[in-house]
Amino acid sequence: MFPGFERQTAEVNGVKIAYVKGGSGPALLLLHGHPQTHVIWHKVAETLAQHFTVIASDLRGYGDSDKPVGLPDHSNYSKRVMGEDQIALMAKLGFDQFLLMAHDRGGRVAYRMALDHPEIITKLVVLDVAPTLAMYEKANRAFATAYYHWFFLTRPTPFPETLVNSHPEEYLKHTIAGRSAGMKPFTPEAYAEYLRCLRDPATIHGICEDYRASATIDLDHERKDLADGNKIQCPMLALWGAHGVIEQCFKPLEEWQLLASDVRGHALDCGHYIPEDEPQLLLDEVLPFLAN
Protein backbone atom coordinates (compact mmCIF):
# COMPACT_ATOMS: atom_id res chain seq x y z
CA MET A 1 0.00 0.00 0.00
CA PHE A 2 3.03 2.30 0.25
CA PRO A 3 5.00 1.76 -3.00
CA GLY A 4 8.56 3.03 -2.79
CA PHE A 5 8.43 3.34 1.01
CA GLU A 6 10.68 1.47 3.42
CA ARG A 7 9.25 -0.03 6.59
CA GLN A 8 11.32 0.28 9.77
CA THR A 9 11.14 0.30 13.56
CA ALA A 10 13.10 2.67 15.80
CA GLU A 11 13.66 2.50 19.55
CA VAL A 12 13.01 5.95 20.98
CA ASN A 13 11.81 7.37 24.31
CA GLY A 14 11.82 3.87 25.82
CA VAL A 15 9.52 2.29 23.21
CA LYS A 16 9.74 0.92 19.68
CA ILE A 17 7.89 2.98 17.10
CA ALA A 18 7.00 1.46 13.72
CA TYR A 19 6.96 3.68 10.64
CA VAL A 20 7.21 3.85 6.87
CA LYS A 21 9.41 6.38 5.11
CA GLY A 22 9.56 7.51 1.49
CA GLY A 23 10.09 10.45 -0.85
CA SER A 24 12.45 13.39 -0.62
CA GLY A 25 12.42 17.04 0.35
CA PRO A 26 11.26 18.70 3.59
CA ALA A 27 10.23 16.24 6.28
CA LEU A 28 6.52 15.62 6.83
CA LEU A 29 5.31 13.42 9.70
CA LEU A 30 1.84 11.83 9.42
CA LEU A 31 -0.04 10.60 12.50
CA HIS A 32 -3.17 8.45 12.49
CA GLY A 33 -6.17 8.11 14.79
CA HIS A 34 -8.36 5.47 16.44
CA PRO A 35 -8.84 2.57 15.79
CA GLN A 36 -6.39 2.72 12.92
CA THR A 37 -2.68 2.78 12.07
CA HIS A 38 -0.35 4.64 9.69
CA VAL A 39 -2.21 2.79 6.91
CA ILE A 40 -4.89 5.52 6.91
CA TRP A 41 -2.46 7.55 4.77
CA HIS A 42 -2.04 4.95 2.01
CA LYS A 43 -4.17 6.84 -0.53
CA VAL A 44 -2.20 10.10 -0.20
CA ALA A 45 1.32 9.04 0.79
CA GLU A 46 2.64 8.42 -2.71
CA THR A 47 1.60 11.89 -3.90
CA LEU A 48 2.90 13.57 -0.76
CA ALA A 49 6.23 11.78 -1.27
CA GLN A 50 6.66 13.62 -4.57
CA HIS A 51 7.05 16.81 -2.53
CA PHE A 52 8.26 15.75 0.92
CA THR A 53 10.19 13.14 2.83
CA VAL A 54 7.15 11.42 4.30
CA ILE A 55 7.24 9.49 7.57
CA ALA A 56 3.98 7.81 8.60
CA SER A 57 4.27 6.21 12.02
CA ASP A 58 2.17 4.14 14.39
CA LEU A 59 1.45 5.87 17.67
CA ARG A 60 2.44 4.26 20.97
CA GLY A 61 -0.31 1.74 21.75
CA TYR A 62 -1.33 1.29 18.12
CA GLY A 63 -0.32 -0.68 15.04
CA ASP A 64 3.08 -2.32 15.30
CA SER A 65 4.49 0.16 17.80
CA ASP A 66 5.05 -0.84 21.43
CA LYS A 67 2.07 -0.97 23.77
CA PRO A 68 3.30 -0.58 27.35
CA VAL A 69 0.98 -1.29 30.27
CA GLY A 70 -0.62 1.95 31.40
CA LEU A 71 0.58 3.60 34.60
CA PRO A 72 -1.95 4.34 37.38
CA ASP A 73 -2.12 8.02 36.34
CA HIS A 74 -2.06 7.13 32.60
CA SER A 75 0.87 9.49 32.15
CA ASN A 76 2.73 7.16 29.79
CA TYR A 77 -0.15 7.61 27.35
CA SER A 78 -0.44 11.36 27.82
CA LYS A 79 -0.32 13.21 24.52
CA ARG A 80 2.83 14.87 25.83
CA VAL A 81 4.63 11.52 26.13
CA MET A 82 3.14 10.15 22.90
CA GLY A 83 4.35 13.32 21.19
CA GLU A 84 7.82 12.93 22.65
CA ASP A 85 7.96 9.50 21.00
CA GLN A 86 7.44 11.16 17.64
CA ILE A 87 9.84 14.05 18.30
CA ALA A 88 12.51 11.49 19.21
CA LEU A 89 11.73 9.40 16.14
CA MET A 90 12.17 12.36 13.81
CA ALA A 91 15.39 13.39 15.57
CA LYS A 92 16.72 9.87 15.14
CA LEU A 93 15.92 10.09 11.44
CA GLY A 94 17.89 13.33 11.25
CA PHE A 95 15.10 15.92 11.29
CA ASP A 96 15.32 18.71 13.87
CA GLN A 97 12.37 20.52 12.26
CA PHE A 98 9.43 19.13 10.30
CA LEU A 99 5.91 19.59 9.02
CA LEU A 100 3.14 17.70 10.79
CA MET A 101 -0.26 16.42 9.63
CA ALA A 102 -2.50 14.30 11.83
CA HIS A 103 -5.98 12.82 11.97
CA ASP A 104 -8.26 12.18 14.94
CA ARG A 105 -6.27 10.94 17.99
CA GLY A 106 -3.07 11.73 16.15
CA GLY A 107 -4.30 15.30 15.95
CA ARG A 108 -4.34 15.43 19.74
CA VAL A 109 -0.77 14.21 19.85
CA ALA A 110 0.16 16.67 17.10
CA TYR A 111 -1.18 19.82 18.69
CA ARG A 112 0.49 18.88 21.97
CA MET A 113 3.76 18.52 20.03
CA ALA A 114 3.28 21.99 18.54
CA LEU A 115 2.54 23.49 21.97
CA ASP A 116 5.49 21.78 23.65
CA HIS A 117 8.03 22.09 20.81
CA PRO A 118 7.40 25.32 18.88
CA GLU A 119 11.00 25.33 17.63
CA ILE A 120 10.52 21.96 15.92
CA ILE A 121 7.05 21.97 14.31
CA THR A 122 7.09 24.37 11.35
CA LYS A 123 3.49 23.87 10.13
CA LEU A 124 0.57 21.88 11.50
CA VAL A 125 -2.48 20.32 9.85
CA VAL A 126 -5.15 18.64 11.98
CA LEU A 127 -8.02 16.64 10.49
CA ASP A 128 -11.50 16.29 11.99
CA VAL A 129 -10.55 17.11 15.53
CA ALA A 130 -11.25 19.90 18.01
CA PRO A 131 -9.32 20.54 21.23
CA THR A 132 -9.85 17.80 23.80
CA LEU A 133 -10.85 20.08 26.67
CA ALA A 134 -13.45 21.85 24.56
CA MET A 135 -14.96 18.57 23.41
CA TYR A 136 -15.32 17.23 26.95
CA GLU A 137 -16.55 20.48 28.48
CA LYS A 138 -19.08 21.19 25.71
CA ALA A 139 -20.29 17.63 25.27
CA ASN A 140 -24.00 17.31 24.62
CA ARG A 141 -26.33 14.38 23.99
CA ALA A 142 -25.55 14.22 20.27
CA PHE A 143 -21.81 14.14 20.92
CA ALA A 144 -22.04 11.58 23.73
CA THR A 145 -24.21 9.34 21.57
CA ALA A 146 -21.95 9.48 18.51
CA TYR A 147 -18.69 9.40 20.48
CA TYR A 148 -19.80 7.02 23.24
CA HIS A 149 -16.32 5.45 23.17
CA TRP A 150 -14.88 8.67 24.65
CA PHE A 151 -16.58 7.61 27.88
CA PHE A 152 -16.70 3.81 27.56
CA LEU A 153 -12.97 3.36 26.89
CA THR A 154 -12.03 5.48 29.92
CA ARG A 155 -13.60 3.05 32.38
CA PRO A 156 -11.06 1.34 34.69
CA THR A 157 -9.16 -1.60 33.31
CA PRO A 158 -10.01 -4.38 32.52
CA PHE A 159 -13.70 -3.67 31.88
CA PRO A 160 -13.59 -2.04 28.41
CA GLU A 161 -10.63 -4.20 27.35
CA THR A 162 -12.60 -7.34 28.21
CA LEU A 163 -15.63 -6.31 26.17
CA VAL A 164 -13.69 -5.20 23.09
CA ASN A 165 -11.44 -8.27 23.24
CA SER A 166 -14.52 -10.47 23.12
CA HIS A 167 -15.21 -9.38 19.53
CA PRO A 168 -12.63 -6.96 18.10
CA GLU A 169 -14.03 -7.13 14.56
CA GLU A 170 -17.48 -6.10 15.74
CA TYR A 171 -15.92 -3.14 17.55
CA LEU A 172 -13.89 -2.16 14.47
CA LYS A 173 -16.86 -2.35 12.10
CA HIS A 174 -19.15 -0.52 14.50
CA THR A 175 -16.59 2.24 14.96
CA ILE A 176 -15.52 2.92 11.38
CA ALA A 177 -18.69 1.95 9.49
CA GLY A 178 -20.90 3.90 11.86
CA ARG A 179 -19.77 7.23 10.39
CA SER A 180 -21.43 9.06 7.50
CA ALA A 181 -19.59 7.25 4.68
CA GLY A 182 -20.05 3.72 6.03
CA MET A 183 -17.44 1.24 4.81
CA LYS A 184 -16.93 2.99 1.46
CA PRO A 185 -13.62 4.75 2.34
CA PHE A 186 -11.80 1.57 3.38
CA THR A 187 -10.05 -0.76 0.98
CA PRO A 188 -9.99 -4.48 1.87
CA GLU A 189 -6.21 -4.26 2.40
CA ALA A 190 -6.51 -1.33 4.83
CA TYR A 191 -9.38 -2.93 6.72
CA ALA A 192 -7.40 -6.15 7.09
CA GLU A 193 -4.50 -4.22 8.62
CA TYR A 194 -6.73 -2.42 11.11
CA LEU A 195 -8.31 -5.72 12.13
CA ARG A 196 -4.95 -7.51 12.42
CA CYS A 197 -3.72 -4.91 14.88
CA LEU A 198 -6.97 -4.72 16.84
CA ARG A 199 -6.93 -8.46 17.41
CA ASP A 200 -3.91 -7.94 19.68
CA PRO A 201 -5.17 -7.45 23.26
CA ALA A 202 -2.22 -5.14 23.90
CA THR A 203 -3.54 -2.79 21.20
CA ILE A 204 -6.93 -2.64 22.87
CA HIS A 205 -5.28 -1.82 26.19
CA GLY A 206 -3.17 0.86 24.49
CA ILE A 207 -6.26 2.41 22.94
CA CYS A 208 -8.05 2.48 26.29
CA GLU A 209 -5.02 4.09 27.94
CA ASP A 210 -4.91 6.73 25.20
CA TYR A 211 -8.51 7.67 26.02
CA ARG A 212 -7.99 7.43 29.79
CA ALA A 213 -5.11 9.87 29.50
CA SER A 214 -7.22 12.27 27.46
CA ALA A 215 -9.91 12.30 30.13
CA THR A 216 -7.41 13.02 32.92
CA ILE A 217 -3.81 14.18 32.57
CA ASP A 218 -4.24 15.65 29.08
CA LEU A 219 -6.99 17.93 30.36
CA ASP A 220 -4.67 19.18 33.13
CA HIS A 221 -2.01 20.01 30.54
CA GLU A 222 -4.51 21.83 28.34
CA ARG A 223 -5.99 23.84 31.20
CA LYS A 224 -2.48 25.00 32.09
CA ASP A 225 -1.83 26.08 28.50
CA LEU A 226 -5.01 28.15 28.49
CA ALA A 227 -4.24 29.67 31.89
CA ASP A 228 -0.68 30.54 30.85
CA GLY A 229 -1.69 31.87 27.43
CA ASN A 230 0.48 29.25 25.71
CA LYS A 231 -0.53 28.98 22.05
CA ILE A 232 0.56 27.06 18.99
CA GLN A 233 2.94 29.42 17.20
CA CYS A 234 3.38 27.80 13.80
CA PRO A 235 0.90 28.28 10.94
CA MET A 236 -1.97 25.84 11.44
CA LEU A 237 -4.64 24.46 9.13
CA ALA A 238 -7.70 22.75 10.63
CA LEU A 239 -9.94 20.74 8.31
CA TRP A 240 -12.96 18.68 9.26
CA GLY A 241 -15.75 16.72 7.61
CA ALA A 242 -18.96 18.57 6.86
CA HIS A 243 -20.89 15.36 7.51
CA GLY A 244 -19.25 14.52 10.83
CA VAL A 245 -19.67 15.10 14.54
CA ILE A 246 -17.08 17.89 14.76
CA GLU A 247 -19.13 20.01 12.36
CA GLN A 248 -22.44 19.14 14.00
CA CYS A 249 -21.51 19.60 17.66
CA PHE A 250 -18.74 22.21 17.83
CA LYS A 251 -17.34 25.40 16.31
CA PRO A 252 -13.87 23.98 15.67
CA LEU A 253 -12.21 27.06 14.20
CA GLU A 254 -13.30 29.18 17.15
CA GLU A 255 -11.98 26.55 19.55
CA TRP A 256 -8.63 26.34 17.76
CA GLN A 257 -8.27 30.13 17.88
CA LEU A 258 -8.09 29.83 21.67
CA LEU A 259 -5.03 27.56 21.33
CA ALA A 260 -3.33 28.81 18.15
CA SER A 261 -1.96 32.18 17.09
CA ASP A 262 -2.21 31.61 13.31
CA VAL A 263 -4.97 29.17 12.36
CA ARG A 264 -7.27 28.89 9.38
CA GLY A 265 -9.61 26.15 8.24
CA HIS A 266 -13.03 24.97 7.16
CA ALA A 267 -15.21 21.93 6.62
CA LEU A 268 -14.71 19.61 3.64
CA ASP A 269 -17.46 17.75 1.79
CA CYS A 270 -16.72 14.40 3.41
CA GLY A 271 -16.98 12.44 6.63
CA HIS A 272 -14.58 11.72 9.48
CA TYR A 273 -11.94 9.59 7.73
CA ILE A 274 -10.78 12.34 5.38
CA PRO A 275 -7.56 10.72 4.01
CA GLU A 276 -9.48 7.62 2.95
CA ASP A 277 -12.86 9.21 2.23
CA GLU A 278 -11.71 12.07 -0.04
CA PRO A 279 -7.94 11.76 -0.61
CA GLN A 280 -7.80 14.10 -3.60
CA LEU A 281 -9.82 16.76 -1.80
CA LEU A 282 -7.37 16.54 1.08
CA LEU A 283 -4.34 16.80 -1.19
CA ASP A 284 -5.83 19.86 -2.94
CA GLU A 285 -6.13 21.58 0.44
CA VAL A 286 -2.89 20.63 2.16
CA LEU A 287 -0.31 20.70 -0.61
CA PRO A 288 -0.48 24.50 -1.13
CA PHE A 289 -0.46 25.08 2.64
CA LEU A 290 2.49 22.78 3.36
CA ALA A 291 4.58 23.76 0.35
CA ASN A 292 4.47 27.55 0.75
Rosetta blueprint (number, residue, H / E / L):
1 M L
2 F L
3 P L
4 G L
5 F L
6 E E
7 R E
8 Q E
9 T E
10 A E
11 E E
12 V E
13 N L
14 G L
15 V E
16 K E
17 I E
18 A E
19 Y E
20 V E
21 K E
22 G E
23 G E
24 S L
25 G L
26 P L
27 A E
28 L E
29 L E
30 L E
31 L E
32 H L
33 G L
34 H L
35 P L
36 Q L
37 T L
38 H H
39 V H
40 I H
41 W H
42 H L
43 K L
44 V L
45 A H
46 E H
47 T H
48 L H
49 A L
50 Q L
51 H L
52 F L
53 T E
54 V E
55 I E
56 A E
57 S E
58 D L
59 L L
60 R L
61 G L
62 Y L
63 G L
64 D L
65 S L
66 D L
67 K L
68 P L
69 V L
70 G L
71 L L
72 P L
73 D L
74 H L
75 S H
76 N H
77 Y H
78 S L
79 K H
80 R H
81 V H
82 M H
83 G H
84 E H
85 D H
86 Q H
87 I H
88 A H
89 L H
90 M H
91 A H
92 K H
93 L L
94 G L
95 F L
96 D L
97 Q L
98 F E
99 L E
100 L E
101 M E
102 A E
103 H E
104 D L
105 R H
106 G H
107 G H
108 R H
109 V H
110 A H
111 Y H
112 R H
113 M H
114 A H
115 L H
116 D H
117 H L
118 P L
119 E L
120 I L
121 I E
122 T E
123 K E
124 L E
125 V E
126 V E
127 L E
128 D L
129 V L
130 A L
131 P L
132 T H
133 L H
134 A H
135 M H
136 Y H
137 E H
138 K L
139 A L
140 N L
141 R H
142 A H
143 F H
144 A H
145 T H
146 A H
147 Y L
148 Y L
149 H H
150 W H
151 F H
152 F H
153 L L
154 T L
155 R L
156 P L
157 T L
158 P L
159 F H
160 P H
161 E H
162 T H
163 L H
164 V H
165 N H
166 S H
167 H L
168 P H
169 E H
170 E H
171 Y H
172 L H
173 K H
174 H H
175 T H
176 I H
177 A H
178 G L
179 R L
180 S L
181 A L
182 G L
183 M L
184 K L
185 P L
186 F L
187 T L
188 P H
189 E H
190 A H
191 Y H
192 A H
193 E H
194 Y H
195 L H
196 R H
197 C H
198 L H
199 R L
200 D L
201 P H
202 A H
203 T H
204 I H
205 H H
206 G H
207 I H
208 C H
209 E H
210 D H
211 Y H
212 R H
213 A H
214 S H
215 A L
216 T L
217 I H
218 D H
219 L H
220 D H
221 H H
222 E H
223 R H
224 K H
225 D H
226 L H
227 A H
228 D H
229 G L
230 N L
231 K L
232 I E
233 Q L
234 C L
235 P L
236 M E
237 L E
238 A E
239 L E
240 W E
241 G E
242 A L
243 H L
244 G L
245 V H
246 I H
247 E H
248 Q H
249 C H
250 F L
251 K L
252 P H
253 L H
254 E H
255 E H
256 W H
257 Q H
258 L L
259 L L
260 A E
261 S L
262 D L
263 V E
264 R E
265 G E
266 H E
267 A E
268 L E
269 D L
270 C L
271 G L
272 H L
273 Y L
274 I H
275 P H
276 E H
277 D H
278 E L
279 P H
280 Q H
281 L H
282 L H
283 L H
284 D H
285 E H
286 V H
287 L H
288 P H
289 F H
290 L H
291 A H
292 N L
